[in-house]
Amino acid sequence: MAAKAKVTAIRGDDTTLGAAADAFLSTSRMDNANTRRAYAGAIDRTAQILGTERRLADVADTEVGAALKELWGESAAATWNRNRAAVASWLTWCQTKMR
């Protein structure tokens, strides 16, 4: 059986999902209170399902997809797209900024 695929190129060594979420939500792109509230809701809920104390580098991409489906799989397309985009933005930021 092939090894589980990991979220590719995520940096952070021992960085946990919770710490990565906090770091992202503390960036200047979250200065607008409404933006921060929307992103925090999606990111925090996703991190909770995946385990906030888990290492970011240990999370498989399929787990992220399963968490999104669990949270918003039955939602309207606009809700699904908004929350998926927030989580994708966070993970992309982690991929490029986390050390």
C-alpha positions in Angstrom: 0.0 0.0 0.0 1.4 3.4 -0.9 2.2 5.9 1.8 -0.5 8.5 2.6 0.1 11.7 0.6 1.0 14.7 2.8 0.1 18.3 2.2 3.0 19.1 -0.1 5.8 21.5 0.8 4.3 22.6 4.1 7.1 23.9 6.3 7.1 24.3 10.0 8.9 21.2 11.4 7.2 21.0 14.8 4.6 23.7 14.2 1.2 22.6 15.3 -2.0 23.3 13.4 -3.1 25.5 16.2 0.1 27.5 16.1 0.0 27.8 12.3 -3.6 29.0 12.4 -2.7 31.6 15.1 0.3 32.8 13.1 -1.8 33.2 9.9 -4.7 34.9 11.7 -2.2 37.4 13.2 -0.9 38.6 9.8 -1.7 42.0 8.4 -4.1 40.4 5.8 -6.4 39.8 8.8 -6.5 43.5 9.9 -10.1 43.8 8.8 -12.3 42.4 11.6 -14.8 40.9 9.2 -12.1 39.2 7.2 -10.5 37.8 10.3 -13.8 36.6 11.7 -14.7 34.8 8.5 -11.3 33.2 8.1 -10.9 32.3 11.8 -14.3 30.5 11.8 -13.3 28.2 8.9 -9.6 27.7 9.9 -10.3 27.1 13.6 -13.0 24.6 12.9 -10.9 22.8 10.4 -7.9 22.7 12.8 -10.1 21.4 15.6 -11.3 18.5 13.5 -7.8 17.7 12.4 -6.3 18.2 15.9 -4.9 21.5 16.9 -1.9 19.9 18.6 -0.9 17.8 15.5 2.2 18.8 13.6 1.2 20.7 10.4 3.7 18.6 8.4 2.0 15.4 9.4 -1.5 16.2 8.0 -2.4 14.4 4.9 -4.1 16.3 2.1 -6.9 13.7 2.1 -7.5 14.5 5.8 -8.0 18.2 5.0 -10.5 17.3 2.3 -12.4 15.0 4.7 -12.5 17.7 7.3 -13.9 20.2 4.8 -16.5 17.7 3.6 -17.5 16.9 7.2 -17.9 20.6 8.1 -19.5 22.0 4.9 -20.2 19.1 2.6 -23.9 19.6 2.8 -23.8 23.4 2.7 -24.7 25.7 -0.2 -22.0 26.1 -2.8 -21.2 29.6 -1.7 -20.6 28.5 1.9 -18.5 25.6 0.7 -16.4 27.8 -1.6 -15.9 30.5 1.0 -14.7 28.2 3.7 -12.6 26.0 1.4 -11.0 29.2 0.0 -10.2 30.4 3.6 -8.5 27.0 4.5 -6.7 26.9 1.1 -5.4 30.5 1.7 -4.1 29.5 5.2 -2.4 26.3 3.9 -0.8 28.2 1.0 0.5 30.8 3.4 1.9 28.0 5.6 3.5 26.5 2.5 5.4 29.7 1.7 5.9 31.4 5.1 6.2 28.9 7.9 9.7 28.1 8.9 
